[in-house]
């Protein structure tokens, strides 16, 4: 796991930027207008493809390592989402993290239910990004093996 975390440092910088951007948009732009402009889920999908492909070609990742990298990226990202949701509730703020549409419900829900949904998202997104990491690994075969 430590190897994945070291390799993912550029991803974590992007994760921080998009998270801060998402928080800032929360206070200025309605959810329906701004949520797709700073998407942590989209960032994770692209990260999983990227690390799967480049990990295979230039780091010698096996298929299992690409899956693990995708799952690790998803775990960290979903943890950020869960903690941002918790902070939104505890601080009494309306943000993109506790918006009913973000939680796939019609109206506001209590903190416990929201966190339960976020834990479900954590598990689901780890599986999805593991699969996406496989796709990236497959695409890695298309990359040149040297720097030419």
N, CA, C and O atoms as a GROMACS GRO file, in nm:
protein
  592
    1UNK      N    1   0.082  -0.119   0.000
    1UNK     CA    2   0.000   0.000   0.000
    1UNK      C    3   0.087   0.126   0.000
    1UNK      O    4   0.054   0.225  -0.065
    2UNK      N    5   0.198   0.122   0.074
    2UNK     CA    6   0.287   0.239   0.079
    2UNK      C    7   0.339   0.274  -0.060
    2UNK      O    8   0.354   0.392  -0.093
    3UNK      N    9   0.367   0.172  -0.142
    3UNK     CA   10   0.414   0.196  -0.279
    3UNK      C   11   0.309   0.273  -0.357
    3UNK      O   12   0.342   0.366  -0.430
    4UNK      N   13   0.182   0.235  -0.343
    4UNK     CA   14   0.075   0.302  -0.416
    4UNK      C   15   0.059   0.446  -0.369
    4UNK      O   16   0.038   0.536  -0.450
    5UNK      N   17   0.070   0.467  -0.240
    5UNK     CA   18   0.053   0.602  -0.186
    5UNK      C   19   0.166   0.695  -0.231
    5UNK      O   20   0.142   0.812  -0.259
    6UNK      N   21   0.288   0.643  -0.238
    6UNK     CA   22   0.400   0.725  -0.288
    6UNK      C   23   0.380   0.758  -0.436
    6UNK      O   24   0.400   0.872  -0.477
    7UNK      N   25   0.342   0.660  -0.512
    7UNK     CA   26   0.322   0.679  -0.656
    7UNK      C   27   0.207   0.775  -0.684
    7UNK      O   28   0.208   0.844  -0.786
    8UNK      N   29   0.109   0.780  -0.596
    8UNK     CA   30  -0.011   0.859  -0.619
    8UNK      C   31   0.001   1.004  -0.573
    8UNK      O   32  -0.099   1.076  -0.571
    9UNK      N   33   0.118   1.049  -0.536
    9UNK     CA   34   0.133   1.187  -0.486
    9UNK      C   35   0.076   1.292  -0.582
    9UNK      O   36   0.007   1.382  -0.536
   10UNK      N   37   0.102   1.283  -0.714
   10UNK     CA   38   0.040   1.382  -0.804
   10UNK      C   39  -0.113   1.376  -0.800
   10UNK      O   40  -0.181   1.478  -0.806
   11UNK      N   41  -0.166   1.255  -0.789
   11UNK     CA   42  -0.312   1.240  -0.779
   11UNK      C   43  -0.364   1.310  -0.654
   11UNK      O   44  -0.468   1.376  -0.658
   12UNK      N   45  -0.292   1.294  -0.542
   12UNK     CA   46  -0.338   1.355  -0.417
   12UNK      C   47  -0.337   1.507  -0.424
   12UNK      O   48  -0.421   1.573  -0.363
   13UNK      N   49  -0.242   1.565  -0.500
   13UNK     CA   50  -0.243   1.709  -0.520
   13UNK      C   51  -0.370   1.749  -0.597
   13UNK      O   52  -0.438   1.845  -0.561
   14UNK      N   53  -0.400   1.675  -0.704
   14UNK     CA   54  -0.523   1.702  -0.780
   14UNK      C   55  -0.647   1.681  -0.694
   14UNK      O   56  -0.743   1.758  -0.703
   15UNK      N   57  -0.646   1.578  -0.611
   15UNK     CA   58  -0.758   1.552  -0.521
   15UNK      C   59  -0.780   1.670  -0.427
   15UNK      O   60  -0.895   1.711  -0.405
   16UNK      N   61  -0.673   1.725  -0.373
   16UNK     CA   62  -0.686   1.841  -0.285
   16UNK      C   63  -0.741   1.962  -0.360
   16UNK      O   64  -0.828   2.032  -0.309
   17UNK      N   65  -0.691   1.986  -0.480
   17UNK     CA   66  -0.738   2.100  -0.559
   17UNK      C   67  -0.886   2.086  -0.591
   17UNK      O   68  -0.962   2.182  -0.575
   18UNK      N   69  -0.928   1.968  -0.637
   18UNK     CA   70  -1.068   1.948  -0.675
   18UNK      C   71  -1.157   1.953  -0.550
   18UNK      O   72  -1.269   2.004  -0.557
   19UNK      N   73  -1.110   1.901  -0.439
   19UNK     CA   74  -1.190   1.905  -0.316
   19UNK      C   75  -1.211   2.049  -0.270
   19UNK      O   76  -1.323   2.088  -0.237
   20UNK      N   77  -1.105   2.127  -0.268
   20UNK     CA   78  -1.118   2.268  -0.230
   20UNK      C   79  -1.209   2.341  -0.329
   20UNK      O   80  -1.294   2.420  -0.289
   21UNK      N   81  -1.191   2.314  -0.458
   21UNK     CA   82  -1.277   2.374  -0.559
   21UNK      C   83  -1.422   2.337  -0.540
   21UNK      O   84  -1.511   2.421  -0.557
   22UNK      N   85  -1.446   2.214  -0.505
   22UNK     CA   86  -1.584   2.168  -0.483
   22UNK      C   87  -1.646   2.238  -0.360
   22UNK      O   88  -1.762   2.277  -0.363
   23UNK      N   89  -1.567   2.252  -0.255
   23UNK     CA   90  -1.615   2.325  -0.138
   23UNK      C   91  -1.648   2.469  -0.176
   23UNK      O   92  -1.752   2.521  -0.136
   24UNK      N   93  -1.560   2.533  -0.251
   24UNK     CA   94  -1.582   2.673  -0.288
   24UNK      C   95  -1.705   2.688  -0.377
   24UNK      O   96  -1.784   2.780  -0.358
   25UNK      N   97  -1.721   2.599  -0.472
   25UNK     CA   98  -1.840   2.604  -0.557
   25UNK      C   99  -1.968   2.587  -0.476
   25UNK      O  100  -2.071   2.646  -0.508
   26UNK      N  101  -1.960   2.506  -0.371
   26UNK     CA  102  -2.077   2.480  -0.286
   26UNK      C  103  -2.139   2.609  -0.233
   26UNK      O  104  -2.260   2.618  -0.215
   27UNK      N  105  -2.055   2.708  -0.207
   27UNK     CA  106  -2.103   2.831  -0.147
   27UNK      C  107  -2.144   2.937  -0.248
   27UNK      O  108  -2.200   3.040  -0.211
   28UNK      N  109  -2.116   2.912  -0.375
   28UNK     CA  110  -2.140   3.015  -0.476
   28UNK      C  111  -2.233   2.973  -0.590
   28UNK      O  112  -2.299   3.057  -0.652
   29UNK      N  113  -2.238   2.843  -0.618
   29UNK     CA  114  -2.308   2.795  -0.738
   29UNK      C  115  -2.407   2.686  -0.696
   29UNK      O  116  -2.370   2.596  -0.620
   30UNK      N  117  -2.531   2.691  -0.745
   30UNK     CA  118  -2.627   2.584  -0.711
   30UNK      C  119  -2.573   2.446  -0.752
   30UNK      O  120  -2.502   2.433  -0.852
   31UNK      N  121  -2.608   2.345  -0.675
   31UNK     CA  122  -2.560   2.209  -0.697
   31UNK      C  123  -2.579   2.165  -0.841
   31UNK      O  124  -2.487   2.112  -0.903
   32UNK      N  125  -2.698   2.186  -0.894
   32UNK     CA  126  -2.730   2.138  -1.029
   32UNK      C  127  -2.642   2.200  -1.136
   32UNK      O  128  -2.617   2.139  -1.240
   33UNK      N  129  -2.594   2.320  -1.111
   33UNK     CA  130  -2.512   2.392  -1.209
   33UNK      C  131  -2.364   2.357  -1.196
   33UNK      O  132  -2.294   2.346  -1.296
   34UNK      N  133  -2.316   2.339  -1.074
   34UNK     CA  134  -2.173   2.328  -1.053
   34UNK      C  135  -2.116   2.192  -1.020
   34UNK      O  136  -1.995   2.174  -1.027
   35UNK      N  137  -2.201   2.096  -0.985
   35UNK     CA  138  -2.147   1.969  -0.935
   35UNK      C  139  -2.059   1.896  -1.035
   35UNK      O  140  -1.962   1.829  -0.997
   36UNK      N  141  -2.090   1.907  -1.162
   36UNK     CA  142  -2.011   1.836  -1.263
   36UNK      C  143  -1.882   1.910  -1.300
   36UNK      O  144  -1.799   1.856  -1.373
   37UNK      N  145  -1.865   2.032  -1.251
   37UNK     CA  146  -1.745   2.109  -1.284
   37UNK      C  147  -1.624   2.064  -1.202
   37UNK      O  148  -1.510   2.077  -1.248
   38UNK      N  149  -1.648   2.014  -1.085
   38UNK     CA  150  -1.541   1.967  -0.995
   38UNK      C  151  -1.586   1.833  -0.937
   38UNK      O  152  -1.634   1.827  -0.824
   39UNK      N  153  -1.572   1.727  -1.013
   39UNK     CA  154  -1.621   1.596  -0.973
   39UNK      C  155  -1.507   1.508  -0.921
   39UNK      O  156  -1.412   1.478  -0.994
   40UNK      N  157  -1.518   1.468  -0.797
   40UNK     CA  158  -1.418   1.379  -0.738
   40UNK      C  159  -1.428   1.238  -0.798
   40UNK      O  160  -1.327   1.170  -0.812
   41UNK      N  161  -1.548   1.196  -0.831
   41UNK     CA  162  -1.566   1.062  -0.889
   41UNK      C  163  -1.502   1.056  -1.028
   41UNK      O  164  -1.435   0.959  -1.061
   42UNK      N  165  -1.523   1.160  -1.108
   42UNK     CA  166  -1.463   1.164  -1.241
   42UNK      C  167  -1.310   1.168  -1.230
   42UNK      O  168  -1.240   1.100  -1.305
   43UNK      N  169  -1.260   1.248  -1.137
   43UNK     CA  170  -1.116   1.252  -1.114
   43UNK      C  171  -1.061   1.113  -1.082
   43UNK      O  172  -0.957   1.074  -1.134
   44UNK      N  173  -1.132   1.040  -0.998
   44UNK     CA  174  -1.086   0.907  -0.958
   44UNK      C  175  -1.088   0.809  -1.075
   44UNK      O  176  -0.996   0.728  -1.090
   45UNK      N  177  -1.189   0.817  -1.158
   45UNK     CA  178  -1.196   0.728  -1.275
   45UNK      C  179  -1.078   0.755  -1.368
   45UNK      O  180  -1.011   0.661  -1.413
   46UNK      N  181  -1.053   0.881  -1.397
   46UNK     CA  182  -0.940   0.913  -1.484
   46UNK      C  183  -0.808   0.874  -1.419
   46UNK      O  184  -0.717   0.825  -1.487
   47UNK      N  185  -0.796   0.894  -1.289
   47UNK     CA  186  -0.675   0.854  -1.217
   47UNK      C  187  -0.653   0.704  -1.224
   47UNK      O  188  -0.540   0.658  -1.241
   48UNK      N  189  -0.759   0.628  -1.210
   48UNK     CA  190  -0.748   0.482  -1.214
   48UNK      C  191  -0.706   0.433  -1.353
   48UNK      O  192  -0.624   0.342  -1.365
   49UNK      N  193  -0.760   0.495  -1.457
   49UNK     CA  194  -0.719   0.460  -1.594
   49UNK      C  195  -0.572   0.496  -1.614
   49UNK      O  196  -0.493   0.415  -1.662
   50UNK      N  197  -0.536   0.617  -1.576
   50UNK     CA  198  -0.399   0.666  -1.594
   50UNK      C  199  -0.299   0.577  -1.521
   50UNK      O  200  -0.202   0.531  -1.581
   51UNK      N  201  -0.322   0.554  -1.392
   51UNK     CA  202  -0.226   0.476  -1.315
   51UNK      C  203  -0.222   0.329  -1.359
   51UNK      O  204  -0.117   0.266  -1.353
   52UNK      N  205  -0.335   0.276  -1.404
   52UNK     CA  206  -0.335   0.140  -1.457
   52UNK      C  207  -0.250   0.129  -1.582
   52UNK      O  208  -0.171   0.036  -1.597
   53UNK      N  209  -0.269   0.226  -1.674
   53UNK     CA  210  -0.196   0.222  -1.802
   53UNK      C  211  -0.047   0.248  -1.783
   53UNK      O  212   0.036   0.169  -1.825
   54UNK      N  213  -0.016   0.359  -1.719
   54UNK     CA  214   0.125   0.395  -1.704
   54UNK      C  215   0.196   0.305  -1.605
   54UNK      O  216   0.316   0.279  -1.618
   55UNK      N  217   0.123   0.258  -1.506
   55UNK     CA  218   0.183   0.162  -1.412
   55UNK      C  219   0.224   0.034  -1.482
   55UNK      O  220   0.330  -0.021  -1.453
   56UNK      N  221   0.140  -0.012  -1.573
   56UNK     CA  222   0.175  -0.134  -1.647
   56UNK      C  223   0.300  -0.114  -1.732
   56UNK      O  224   0.394  -0.192  -1.727
   57UNK      N  225   0.297  -0.007  -1.809
   57UNK     CA  226   0.403   0.011  -1.908
   57UNK      C  227   0.537   0.050  -1.845
   57UNK      O  228   0.641  -0.002  -1.884
   58UNK      N  229   0.534   0.142  -1.750
   58UNK     CA  230   0.661   0.196  -1.701
   58UNK      C  231   0.697   0.157  -1.559
   58UNK      O  232   0.808   0.184  -1.513
   59UNK      N  233   0.604   0.093  -1.488
   59UNK     CA  234   0.636   0.044  -1.354
   59UNK      C  235   0.623  -0.108  -1.346
   59UNK      O  236   0.653  -0.168  -1.243
   60UNK      N  237   0.579  -0.170  -1.455
   60UNK     CA  238   0.568  -0.315  -1.460
   60UNK      C  239   0.454  -0.371  -1.376
   60UNK      O  240   0.462  -0.483  -1.327
   61UNK      N  241   0.348  -0.292  -1.358
   61UNK     CA  242   0.234  -0.338  -1.280
   61UNK      C  243   0.174  -0.466  -1.339
   61UNK      O  244   0.161  -0.479  -1.460
   62UNK      N  245   0.140  -0.557  -1.252
   62UNK     CA  246   0.058  -0.670  -1.292
   62UNK      C  247  -0.088  -0.624  -1.294
   62UNK      O  248  -0.119  -0.514  -1.249
   63UNK      N  249  -0.175  -0.707  -1.346
   63UNK     CA  250  -0.317  -0.674  -1.348
   63UNK      C  251  -0.368  -0.650  -1.205
   63UNK      O  252  -0.443  -0.555  -1.181
   64UNK      N  253  -0.328  -0.734  -1.113
   64UNK     CA  254  -0.371  -0.718  -0.974
   64UNK      C  255  -0.321  -0.587  -0.913
   64UNK      O  256  -0.392  -0.525  -0.835
   65UNK      N  257  -0.201  -0.546  -0.948
   65UNK     CA  258  -0.150  -0.418  -0.898
   65UNK      C  259  -0.229  -0.300  -0.954
   65UNK      O  260  -0.252  -0.202  -0.883
   66UNK      N  261  -0.270  -0.308  -1.081
   66UNK     CA  262  -0.351  -0.202  -1.140
   66UNK      C  263  -0.487  -0.194  -1.072
   66UNK      O  264  -0.538  -0.085  -1.046
   67UNK      N  265  -0.546  -0.310  -1.045
   67UNK     CA  266  -0.674  -0.315  -0.974
   67UNK      C  267  -0.657  -0.255  -0.834
   67UNK      O  268  -0.740  -0.176  -0.789
   68UNK      N  269  -0.550  -0.293  -0.767
   68UNK     CA  270  -0.525  -0.244  -0.631
   68UNK      C  271  -0.503  -0.093  -0.630
   68UNK      O  272  -0.549  -0.024  -0.538
   69UNK      N  273  -0.433  -0.042  -0.730
   69UNK     CA  274  -0.409   0.102  -0.737
   69UNK      C  275  -0.540   0.176  -0.757
   69UNK      O  276  -0.565   0.277  -0.690
   70UNK      N  277  -0.624   0.128  -0.847
   70UNK     CA  278  -0.755   0.190  -0.868
   70UNK      C  279  -0.839   0.188  -0.742
   70UNK      O  280  -0.902   0.288  -0.708
   71UNK      N  281  -0.839   0.076  -0.673
   71UNK     CA  282  -0.915   0.065  -0.548
   71UNK      C  283  -0.859   0.157  -0.440
   71UNK      O  284  -0.934   0.216  -0.363
   72UNK      N  285  -0.726   0.170  -0.435
   72UNK     CA  286  -0.664   0.258  -0.336
   72UNK      C  287  -0.700   0.404  -0.362
   72UNK      O  288  -0.729   0.479  -0.268
   73UNK      N  289  -0.697   0.445  -0.488
   73UNK     CA  290  -0.737   0.582  -0.522
   73UNK      C  291  -0.882   0.607  -0.483
   73UNK      O  292  -0.915   0.712  -0.428
   74UNK      N  293  -0.967   0.510  -0.512
   74UNK     CA  294  -1.109   0.524  -0.477
   74UNK      C  295  -1.128   0.530  -0.326
   74UNK      O  296  -1.209   0.609  -0.277
   75UNK      N  297  -1.055   0.449  -0.252
   75UNK     CA  298  -1.068   0.448  -0.106
   75UNK      C  299  -1.035   0.586  -0.049
   75UNK      O  300  -1.111   0.640   0.031
   76UNK      N  301  -0.922   0.642  -0.091
   76UNK     CA  302  -0.881   0.772  -0.038
   76UNK      C  303  -0.981   0.880  -0.078
   76UNK      O  304  -1.019   0.964   0.004
   77UNK      N  305  -1.024   0.879  -0.204
   77UNK     CA  306  -1.119   0.979  -0.251
   77UNK      C  307  -1.252   0.968  -0.178
   77UNK      O  308  -1.308   1.069  -0.136
   78UNK      N  309  -1.302   0.847  -0.160
   78UNK     CA  310  -1.428   0.829  -0.090
   78UNK      C  311  -1.416   0.865   0.057
   78UNK      O  312  -1.513   0.910   0.118
   79UNK      N  313  -1.299   0.845   0.114
   79UNK     CA  314  -1.276   0.887   0.252
   79UNK      C  315  -1.283   1.040   0.262
   79UNK      O  316  -1.340   1.094   0.357
   80UNK      N  317  -1.227   1.110   0.163
   80UNK     CA  318  -1.236   1.256   0.158
   80UNK      C  319  -1.382   1.299   0.146
   80UNK      O  320  -1.425   1.394   0.212
   81UNK      N  321  -1.459   1.231   0.062
   81UNK     CA  322  -1.600   1.262   0.046
   81UNK      C  323  -1.676   1.237   0.176
   81UNK      O  324  -1.759   1.319   0.216
   82UNK      N  325  -1.649   1.126   0.241
   82UNK     CA  326  -1.716   1.094   0.367
   82UNK      C  327  -1.682   1.199   0.474
   82UNK      O  328  -1.772   1.247   0.543
   83UNK      N  329  -1.556   1.236   0.486
   83UNK     CA  330  -1.516   1.336   0.585
   83UNK      C  331  -1.572   1.475   0.552
   83UNK      O  332  -1.608   1.551   0.642
   84UNK      N  333  -1.581   1.507   0.423
   84UNK     CA  334  -1.642   1.635   0.382
   84UNK      C  335  -1.791   1.636   0.412
   84UNK      O  336  -1.847   1.739   0.450
   85UNK      N  337  -1.856   1.522   0.395
   85UNK     CA  338  -1.998   1.510   0.429
   85UNK      C  339  -2.016   1.528   0.579
   85UNK      O  340  -2.105   1.602   0.623
   86UNK      N  341  -1.933   1.462   0.658
   86UNK     CA  342  -1.939   1.474   0.804
   86UNK      C  343  -1.918   1.619   0.846
   86UNK      O  344  -1.992   1.671   0.929
   87UNK      N  345  -1.817   1.684   0.790
   87UNK     CA  346  -1.790   1.824   0.823
   87UNK      C  347  -1.908   1.914   0.786
   87UNK      O  348  -1.944   2.005   0.861
   88UNK      N  349  -1.968   1.888   0.670
   88UNK     CA  350  -2.083   1.968   0.627
   88UNK      C  351  -2.197   1.959   0.728
   88UNK      O  352  -2.258   2.060   0.764
   89UNK      N  353  -2.225   1.838   0.774
   89UNK     CA  354  -2.331   1.819   0.874
   89UNK      C  355  -2.294   1.882   1.008
   89UNK      O  356  -2.375   1.955   1.066
   90UNK      N  357  -2.174   1.856   1.056
   90UNK     CA  358  -2.135   1.905   1.188
   90UNK      C  359  -2.125   2.057   1.194
   90UNK      O  360  -2.152   2.117   1.298
   91UNK      N  361  -2.088   2.119   1.082
   91UNK     CA  362  -2.079   2.264   1.076
   91UNK      C  363  -2.209   2.331   1.035
   91UNK      O  364  -2.219   2.454   1.034
   92UNK      N  365  -2.310   2.250   1.003
   92UNK     CA  366  -2.440   2.304   0.964
   92UNK      C  367  -2.438   2.378   0.831
   92UNK      O  368  -2.511   2.475   0.813
   93UNK      N  369  -2.354   2.334   0.739
   93UNK     CA  370  -2.340   2.399   0.608
   93UNK      C  371  -2.411   2.321   0.500
   93UNK      O  372  -2.415   2.198   0.502
   94UNK      N  373  -2.469   2.394   0.405
   94UNK     CA  374  -2.524   2.331   0.285
   94UNK      C  375  -2.412   2.328   0.181
   94UNK      O  376  -2.371   2.432   0.130
   95UNK      N  377  -2.364   2.209   0.151
   95UNK     CA  378  -2.255   2.195   0.054
   95UNK      C  379  -2.292   2.089  -0.048
   95UNK      O  380  -2.395   2.023  -0.038
   96UNK      N  381  -2.206   2.073  -0.147
   96UNK     CA  382  -2.226   1.968  -0.246
   96UNK      C  383  -2.215   1.830  -0.182
   96UNK      O  384  -2.261   1.731  -0.240
   97UNK      N  385  -2.155   1.820  -0.066
   97UNK     CA  386  -2.133   1.692   0.000
   97UNK      C  387  -2.255   1.642   0.076
   97UNK      O  388  -2.270   1.521   0.096
   98UNK      N  389  -2.342   1.732   0.120
   98UNK     CA  390  -2.462   1.688   0.192
   98UNK      C  391  -2.591   1.724   0.119
   98UNK      O  392  -2.699   1.711   0.176
   99UNK      N  393  -2.580   1.769  -0.004
   99UNK     CA  394  -2.697   1.798  -0.085
   99UNK      C  395  -2.774   1.668  -0.107
   99UNK      O  396  -2.714   1.565  -0.135
  100UNK      N  397  -2.907   1.672  -0.095
  100UNK     CA  398  -2.985   1.548  -0.115
  100UNK      C  399  -2.956   1.477  -0.248
  100UNK      O  400  -2.952   1.354  -0.252
  101UNK      N  401  -2.937   1.553  -0.355
  101UNK     CA  402  -2.908   1.488  -0.484
  101UNK      C  403  -2.774   1.416  -0.482
  101UNK      O  404  -2.759   1.312  -0.546
  102UNK      N  405  -2.677   1.470  -0.407
  102UNK     CA  406  -2.547   1.404  -0.396
  102UNK      C  407  -2.559   1.273  -0.318
  102UNK      O  408  -2.480   1.181  -0.337
  103UNK      N  409  -2.659   1.266  -0.231
  103UNK     CA  410  -2.681   1.146  -0.151
  103UNK      C  411  -2.788   1.055  -0.212
  103UNK      O  412  -2.827   0.955  -0.153
  104UNK      N  413  -2.834   1.091  -0.332
  104UNK     CA  414  -2.934   1.013  -0.406
  104UNK      C  415  -3.064   0.996  -0.329
  104UNK      O  416  -3.121   0.887  -0.323
  105UNK      N  417  -3.110   1.106  -0.269
  105UNK     CA  418  -3.238   1.109  -0.199
  105UNK      C  419  -3.314   1.233  -0.242
  105UNK      O  420  -3.257   1.326  -0.299
  106UNK      N  421  -3.445   1.234  -0.215
  106UNK     CA  422  -3.529   1.346  -0.257
  106UNK      C  423  -3.522   1.464  -0.161
  106UNK      O  424  -3.538   1.579  -0.204
  107UNK      N  425  -3.498   1.438  -0.033
  107UNK     CA  426  -3.496   1.545   0.067
  107UNK      C  427  -3.381   1.519   0.165
  107UNK      O  428  -3.322   1.411   0.167
  108UNK      N  429  -3.352   1.620   0.245
  108UNK     CA  430  -3.243   1.609   0.343
  108UNK      C  431  -3.264   1.488   0.434
  108UNK      O  432  -3.377   1.454   0.469
  109UNK      N  433  -3.154   1.424   0.471
  109UNK     CA  434  -3.157   1.307   0.558
  109UNK      C  435  -3.065   1.330   0.678
  109UNK      O  436  -2.977   1.416   0.673
  110UNK      N  437  -3.085   1.254   0.785
  110UNK     CA  438  -2.998   1.270   0.903
  110UNK      C  439  -2.855   1.225   0.875
  110UNK      O  440  -2.828   1.152   0.780
  111UNK      N  441  -2.765   1.271   0.960
  111UNK     CA  442  -2.622   1.242   0.946
  111UNK      C  443  -2.593   1.093   0.937
  111UNK      O  444  -2.518   1.050   0.849
  112UNK      N  445  -2.650   1.014   1.025
  112UNK     CA  446  -2.623   0.870   1.026
  112UNK      C  447  -2.658   0.803   0.895
  112UNK      O  448  -2.582   0.720   0.844
  113UNK      N  449  -2.771   0.839   0.840
  113UNK     CA  450  -2.812   0.781   0.712
  113UNK      C  451  -2.719   0.828   0.599
  113UNK      O  452  -2.685   0.751   0.510
  114UNK      N  453  -2.679   0.954   0.604
  114UNK     CA  454  -2.588   1.007   0.503
  114UNK      C  455  -2.454   0.935   0.508
  114UNK      O  456  -2.397   0.899   0.405
  115UNK      N  457  -2.403   0.913   0.628
  115UNK     CA  458  -2.275   0.843   0.640
  115UNK      C  459  -2.287   0.698   0.594
  115UNK      O  460  -2.194   0.644   0.535
  116UNK      N  461  -2.401   0.636   0.621
  116UNK     CA  462  -2.424   0.501   0.570
  116UNK      C  463  -2.420   0.496   0.418
  116UNK      O  464  -2.364   0.404   0.359
  117UNK      N  465  -2.479   0.597   0.357
  117UNK     CA  466  -2.475   0.604   0.210
  117UNK      C  467  -2.333   0.626   0.160
  117UNK      O  468  -2.293   0.570   0.058
  118UNK      N  469  -2.257   0.706   0.232
  118UNK     CA  470  -2.119   0.731   0.192
  118UNK      C  471  -2.033   0.604   0.207
  118UNK      O  472  -1.945   0.580   0.124
  119UNK      N  473  -2.057   0.526   0.310
  119UNK     CA  474  -1.984   0.400   0.325
  119UNK      C  475  -2.018   0.306   0.210
  119UNK      O  476  -1.930   0.238   0.156
  120UNK      N  477  -2.145   0.302   0.172
  120UNK     CA  478  -2.184   0.223   0.055
  120UNK      C  479  -2.114   0.271  -0.071
  120UNK      O  480  -2.073   0.190  -0.154
  121UNK      N  481  -2.102   0.402  -0.085
  121UNK     CA  482  -2.030   0.459  -0.199
  121UNK      C  483  -1.883   0.424  -0.197
  121UNK      O  484  -1.821   0.404  -0.302
  122UNK      N  485  -1.826   0.417  -0.079
  122UNK     CA  486  -1.686   0.379  -0.065
  122UNK      C  487  -1.663   0.239  -0.120
  122UNK      O  488  -1.572   0.216  -0.200
  123UNK      N  489  -1.746   0.146  -0.077
  123UNK     CA  490  -1.732   0.006  -0.123
  123UNK      C  491  -1.757  -0.004  -0.273
  123UNK      O  492  -1.678  -0.065  -0.345
  124UNK      N  493  -1.864   0.057  -0.320
  124UNK     CA  494  -1.900   0.051  -0.462
  124UNK      C  495  -1.790   0.112  -0.549
  124UNK      O  496  -1.751   0.054  -0.650
  125UNK      N  497  -1.740   0.228  -0.508
  125UNK     CA  498  -1.640   0.295  -0.590
  125UNK      C  499  -1.505   0.224  -0.588
  125UNK      O  500  -1.430   0.233  -0.685
  126UNK      N  501  -1.473   0.155  -0.479
  126UNK     CA  502  -1.350   0.076  -0.481
  126UNK      C  503  -1.360  -0.036  -0.584
  126UNK      O  504  -1.264  -0.064  -0.655
  127UNK      N  505  -1.476  -0.100  -0.592
  127UNK     CA  506  -1.497  -0.207  -0.690
  127UNK      C  507  -1.492  -0.150  -0.832
  127UNK      O  508  -1.422  -0.203  -0.919
  128UNK      N  509  -1.567  -0.041  -0.854
  128UNK     CA  510  -1.573   0.019  -0.988
  128UNK      C  511  -1.434   0.063  -1.032
  128UNK      O  512  -1.394   0.038  -1.146
  129UNK      N  513  -1.359   0.129  -0.944
  129UNK     CA  514  -1.227   0.178  -0.984
  129UNK      C  515  -1.125   0.067  -0.995
  129UNK      O  516  -1.026   0.082  -1.067
  130UNK      N  517  -1.145  -0.044  -0.927
  130UNK     CA  518  -1.062  -0.162  -0.952
  130UNK      C  519  -1.082  -0.210  -1.095
  130UNK      O  520  -0.986  -0.244  -1.164
  131UNK      N  521  -1.207  -0.214  -1.138
  131UNK     CA  522  -1.238  -0.255  -1.275
  131UNK      C  523  -1.182  -0.154  -1.375
  131UNK      O  524  -1.129  -0.192  -1.480
  132UNK      N  525  -1.196  -0.026  -1.343
  132UNK     CA  526  -1.142   0.079  -1.430
  132UNK      C  527  -0.989   0.069  -1.437
  132UNK      O  528  -0.930   0.093  -1.542
  133UNK      N  529  -0.926   0.034  -1.324
  133UNK     CA  530  -0.782   0.011  -1.324
  133UNK      C  531  -0.744  -0.102  -1.419
  133UNK      O  532  -0.639  -0.096  -1.483
  134UNK      N  533  -0.829  -0.206  -1.428
  134UNK     CA  534  -0.807  -0.314  -1.524
  134UNK      C  535  -0.810  -0.261  -1.666
  134UNK      O  536  -0.726  -0.295  -1.749
  135UNK      N  537  -0.909  -0.176  -1.694
  135UNK     CA  538  -0.919  -0.116  -1.826
  135UNK      C  539  -0.794  -0.035  -1.857
  135UNK      O  540  -0.739  -0.043  -1.967
  136UNK      N  541  -0.749   0.043  -1.761
  136UNK     CA  542  -0.625   0.119  -1.779
  136UNK      C  543  -0.507   0.029  -1.805
  136UNK      O  544  -0.424   0.057  -1.892
  137UNK      N  545  -0.500  -0.081  -1.730
  137UNK     CA  546  -0.392  -0.177  -1.750
  137UNK      C  547  -0.394  -0.232  -1.892
  137UNK      O  548  -0.289  -0.245  -1.955
  138UNK      N  549  -0.512  -0.264  -1.942
  138UNK     CA  550  -0.524  -0.314  -2.080
  138UNK      C  551  -0.479  -0.207  -2.178
  138UNK      O  552  -0.410  -0.239  -2.275
  139UNK      N  553  -0.517  -0.083  -2.156
  139UNK     CA  554  -0.476   0.026  -2.244
  139UNK      C  555  -0.326   0.052  -2.238
  139UNK      O  556  -0.268   0.103  -2.333
  140UNK      N  557  -0.264   0.016  -2.127
  140UNK     CA  558  -0.121   0.034  -2.112
  140UNK      C  559  -0.040  -0.042  -2.214
  140UNK      O  560   0.074  -0.006  -2.243
  141UNK      N  561  -0.097  -0.147  -2.271
  141UNK     CA  562  -0.028  -0.224  -2.375
  141UNK      C  563  -0.007  -0.138  -2.501
  141UNK      O  564   0.080  -0.168  -2.583
  142UNK      N  565  -0.085  -0.034  -2.516
  142UNK     CA  566  -0.074   0.054  -2.634
  142UNK      C  567   0.038   0.157  -2.621
  142UNK      O  568   0.077   0.218  -2.720
  143UNK      N  569   0.089   0.176  -2.500
  143UNK     CA  570   0.194   0.275  -2.478
  143UNK      C  571   0.330   0.220  -2.521
  143UNK      O  572   0.356   0.100  -2.508
  144UNK      N  573   0.417   0.307  -2.571
  144UNK     CA  574   0.551   0.260  -2.607
  144UNK      C  575   0.627   0.220  -2.481
  144UNK      O  576   0.605   0.277  -2.374
  145UNK      N  577   0.715   0.124  -2.494
  145UNK     CA  578   0.788   0.074  -2.377
  145UNK      C  579   0.912   0.157  -2.347
  145UNK      O  580   0.968   0.146  -2.238
  146UNK      N  581   0.955   0.240  -2.440
  146UNK     CA  582   1.070   0.325  -2.413
  146UNK      C  583   1.029   0.471  -2.431
  146UNK      O  584   0.911   0.501  -2.448
  147UNK      N  585   1.124   0.559  -2.426
  147UNK     CA  586   1.093   0.702  -2.432
  147UNK      C  587   1.102   0.757  -2.575
  147UNK      O  588   1.114   0.878  -2.594
  148UNK      N  589   1.095   0.671  -2.673
  148UNK     CA  590   1.105   0.718  -2.812
  148UNK      C  591   0.970   0.763  -2.864
  148UNK      O  592   0.960   0.805  -2.979
   0.00000   0.00000   0.00000
